Amino acid sequence: MAPVQQVAPVQQAAPVAGSTPTPPAPSESTAPSPPVQEASTDLNVLRQQLAQATAQAPCTLASSLLQDSGAVSVFGYAGSDAAAALRQQVTSVAGAAPLDWRVQQVDQVFCSALGTLRPIAAQAGAAVSGLSVTLAGGQTTLHDGERIMPRVTMAGFAGEMRVDYLGHDGSVVHLYPTAADPAQHVAARPATRLAPGAQLSIGEAGPGRPIWEVGPPYGTDMIIVVASSAPVLTRAPPQNADDNASPYLRDLANGIARIRQAGGQVTGTLLLVNTLAK
């Protein structure tokens, strides 16, 4: 609350006989708090309640925005079972306020990935870092046989990056960095330290470079990117693909926690990719 300006006392004139004395005006220091301040306080409380609702919701990577008008926006990602529960909780907190719902539903298999990114992703309220990922040509839908070619922009600090493709069948493919695979004539592409804002192209054809193409099973998959000022894994995966993403995501989450505890920089983001038959 802003300091209240003190008003110098005014000397009162003696009352005139037969007249009713006029009571002195109340001092500004005793005036009630202006309604604007009360409204601002109410909005701040509501913002805290909304932030708490999105932060505690399971299988969710989302954040909320409360306008001064009272309108509420919620955006991000949530598991198919968690999205309805989160919306109900937000509605109970916001009451009759207009709600702009921008939460994309994802398969429950991605809950671990959302949990891994939750402490470091802007979609969950972390600071915007500049890290971004798209597909070549800005596509978000790929058909059978089309190549998967991510285009990644490094965060606003120098460091390393990991890019992984998570299938809706629970599998994982490490797009960058990659291990050598002599049987497939693939050379290793180790992680290199990238400058802030550096561009990284993945999936380009070339000698010893792997390429990835869409195939069955079709559905909505996820690309996750983690950028860090220090290596996030103490031991690199021995192969480029695995049928079970869970152990890798646990290692990734542990590495993220280690870097944060040491005061390093780490951020993450994701991209949904719809895959279809021809």
C-alpha positions in Angstrom: 0.0 0.0 0.0 1.4 3.4 -0.9 2.2 5.8 2.0 -0.6 8.1 2.9 0.2 11.8 2.7 -0.4 13.5 6.1 -2.6 16.6 6.0 -1.7 19.5 8.3 -4.4 20.2 10.9 -6.7 23.0 10.1 -7.7 25.5 12.8 -11.5 25.4 13.4 -13.4 28.7 13.6 -15.7 29.2 16.7 -19.3 28.2 16.0 -21.8 30.9 15.4 -24.5 31.2 18.0 -27.7 29.3 17.0 -25.9 27.3 14.3 -24.9 23.7 14.3 -21.2 23.1 14.3 -19.9 21.3 11.2 -18.0 18.1 12.2 -14.4 18.1 10.9 -13.8 16.0 7.8 -12.2 12.6 8.5 -8.5 12.4 8.3 -7.1 10.8 5.2 -5.1 8.4 7.5 -8.4 7.0 8.8 -10.1 6.6 5.4 -10.9 3.0 4.4 -8.7 1.2 1.9 -9.8 2.0 -1.7 -11.8 -0.7 -3.5 -9.1 -0.8 -6.2 -6.6 -2.2 -3.7 -9.1 -4.8 -2.5 -9.7 -5.9 -6.0 -6.0 -6.2 -6.7 -5.5 -8.3 -3.6 -8.4 -10.6 -4.6 -6.8 -11.1 -8.1 -3.4 -11.9 -6.5 -5.0 -14.5 -4.3 -6.8 -16.0 -7.3 -3.5 -16.1 -9.3 -1.9 -18.0 -6.5 -4.7 -20.5 -6.3 -4.7 -21.1 -10.0 -0.9 -21.5 -10.1 -1.2 -24.0 -7.2 -3.9 -26.0 -9.1 -1.8 -26.4 -12.2 1.4 -27.1 -10.3 -0.1 -29.9 -8.3 -2.2 -31.6 -11.0 -0.8 -35.0 -11.9 0.2 -35.8 -15.5 0.1 -32.2 -16.4 2.5 -29.6 -17.9 0.4 -26.5 -17.8 0.3 -22.9 -16.5 -2.4 -20.3 -16.0 -2.8 -16.6 -16.8 -5.3 -14.3 -15.0 -6.1 -11.1 -16.7 -6.9 -7.9 -14.7 -10.4 -8.3 -16.2 -10.8 -11.6 -14.3 -10.6 -13.8 -17.4 -8.6 -17.0 -17.0 -6.4 -18.7 -19.6 -4.9 -22.2 -19.0 -2.5 -23.6 -21.6 -0.2 -26.6 -21.9 -0.6 -30.4 -21.9 -2.3 -33.0 -19.8 -3.0 -36.7 -19.9 -6.4 -37.7 -21.2 -7.5 -38.6 -17.7 -6.0 -35.6 -16.0 -7.3 -32.9 -18.3 -10.9 -33.1 -17.2 -9.9 -33.2 -13.5 -7.7 -30.1 -14.0 -10.5 -28.2 -15.8 -12.9 -29.0 -13.0 -10.5 -27.7 -10.4 -9.7 -24.5 -12.3 -13.4 -23.9 -12.7 -14.1 -24.3 -9.0 -11.3 -21.8 -8.2 -12.2 -19.3 -10.9 -16.0 -19.5 -10.4 -17.9 -17.8 -13.2 -14.9 -16.1 -14.7 -14.5 -16.5 -18.5 -12.2 -19.5 -19.2 -9.9 -19.8 -22.2 -9.0 -23.5 -22.2 -5.9 -24.3 -24.3 -4.8 -27.6 -22.7 -3.9 -30.3 -25.3 -4.7 -33.8 -24.3 -1.9 -36.4 -24.7 -1.8 -40.2 -24.2 -1.3 -41.3 -20.6 2.0 -43.0 -21.7 3.5 -39.5 -21.8 2.9 -38.7 -18.1 6.5 -39.5 -17.2 7.8 -37.2 -19.9 5.5 -34.4 -18.7 6.8 -35.0 -15.1 10.4 -34.9 -16.3 9.9 -31.5 -18.1 7.7 -30.0 -15.4 10.4 -28.3 -13.3 12.1 -26.7 -16.3 9.5 -26.0 -19.1 8.0 -22.6 -19.8 4.7 -24.5 -20.5 4.6 -25.2 -16.7 5.5 -21.7 -15.6 9.3 -21.8 -15.7 11.2 -18.8 -17.2 11.1 -18.5 -21.0 14.6 -19.6 -22.1 14.5 -19.3 -25.9 14.7 -23.0 -26.4 12.4 -24.2 -29.2 11.8 -27.1 -31.5 9.9 -27.4 -34.8 9.9 -29.8 -37.7 11.3 -28.9 -41.1 8.7 -26.8 -42.9 6.8 -26.1 -39.7 4.9 -29.4 -40.1 3.2 -31.1 -37.1 1.6 -34.0 -39.1 3.7 -36.6 -41.0 2.6 -39.5 -43.1 4.1 -43.0 -43.5 7.5 -42.8 -45.0 8.0 -39.1 -44.5 11.2 -38.1 -42.7 11.4 -36.8 -39.2 13.6 -33.7 -39.3 13.6 -31.5 -36.1 14.9 -28.0 -36.2 16.0 -26.9 -32.7 17.1 -23.5 -31.3 19.4 -23.6 -28.4 18.4 -21.8 -25.2 19.9 -18.4 -24.2 22.9 -19.9 -22.6 25.8 -22.1 -23.8 25.6 -25.8 -23.2 24.6 -29.2 -24.4 21.3 -30.5 -25.8 19.4 -33.8 -25.9 16.6 -34.4 -28.4 14.4 -37.5 -28.1 11.5 -39.0 -30.0 8.9 -40.6 -27.7 6.4 -43.0 -29.4 2.9 -43.4 -28.1 3.8 -47.1 -27.8 6.2 -46.3 -25.0 9.4 -46.4 -27.1 12.2 -43.9 -27.4 14.6 -42.9 -30.2 17.6 -40.7 -29.3 17.7 -38.2 -32.2 20.7 -36.2 -30.8 23.3 -37.1 -29.7 23.5 -40.5 -31.3 25.6 -43.6 -30.7 27.5 -45.3 -33.5 25.7 -48.2 -35.1 28.0 -50.1 -37.5 25.3 -52.5 -38.6 23.3 -49.6 -40.0 26.4 -47.7 -41.2 25.7 -45.0 -38.7 28.6 -43.0 -37.2 28.4 -41.5 -33.7 27.2 -37.9 -33.5 28.4 -36.8 -30.0 27.0 -33.8 -28.2 28.9 -30.6 -28.7 28.7 -27.4 -26.7 26.4 -25.0 -28.4 26.4 -21.3 -28.3 23.3 -19.4 -27.0 20.6 -19.4 -29.8 22.5 -21.8 -32.0 20.5 -23.7 -34.6 20.6 -27.5 -34.7 19.3 -29.5 -37.7 18.6 -33.2 -37.2 17.7 -35.9 -39.7 19.7 -34.5 -42.6 21.0 -37.1 -45.0 24.7 -37.6 -45.3 27.5 -40.2 -44.9 27.2 -41.9 -41.6 24.1 -39.9 -40.5 21.0 -41.7 -39.5 17.6 -40.7 -40.9 14.2 -41.5 -39.3 11.0 -42.1 -41.1 7.4 -42.4 -40.0 6.0 -45.9 -39.7 3.4 -47.9 -37.8 2.0 -47.7 -35.2 0.5 -44.4 -36.1 -0.8 -41.8 -33.6 0.4 -38.8 -31.7 4.1 -38.9 -30.6 6.2 -36.5 -28.8 9.6 -34.9 -29.3 11.3 -33.6 -26.1 14.3 -31.4 -25.9 16.5 -30.6 -22.8 19.2 -28.0 -22.9 21.7 -27.8 -20.0 24.8 -25.9 -19.1 26.4 -29.2 -18.0 25.9 -32.8 -19.3 22.5 -34.0 -18.0 23.5 -37.7 -18.2 26.5 -39.2 -16.6 26.4 -42.1 -19.0 25.2 -41.9 -22.6 22.6 -44.5 -23.8 24.4 -47.4 -25.5 22.0 -47.4 -28.5 19.8 -45.0 -30.4 16.4 -46.7 -29.9 14.8 -48.6 -27.1 11.4 -50.2 -26.7 11.0 -48.8 -23.2 11.4 -45.1 -22.5 10.8 -45.3 -18.8 14.4 -46.0 -17.6 15.7 -43.2 -19.8 13.2 -40.7 -18.5 14.1 -41.6 -15.0 17.8 -41.0 -15.7 16.9 -37.7 -17.4 14.9 -36.5 -14.5 17.7 -37.4 -12.1 20.2 -35.5 -14.2 17.9 -32.4 -14.4 17.6 -32.4 -10.6 21.3 -32.8 -10.1 22.1 -29.8 -12.4 19.5 -27.6 -10.7 20.8 -28.5 -7.2 24.3 -27.5 -8.4 23.1 -24.1 -9.6 23.4 -24.9 -13.3 21.1 -23.9 -16.0 18.6 -26.4 -17.5 15.5 -26.0 -19.5 13.2 -28.1 -21.7 10.4 -28.1 -24.2 8.3 -30.5 -26.3 6.5 -30.8 -29.6 3.6 -33.1 -30.5 3.9 -35.0 -33.8 0.8 -36.5 -35.4 1.7 -39.6 -37.6 -0.7 -41.0 -40.2 -0.8 -43.8 -42.8 -0.4 -42.7 -46.4 
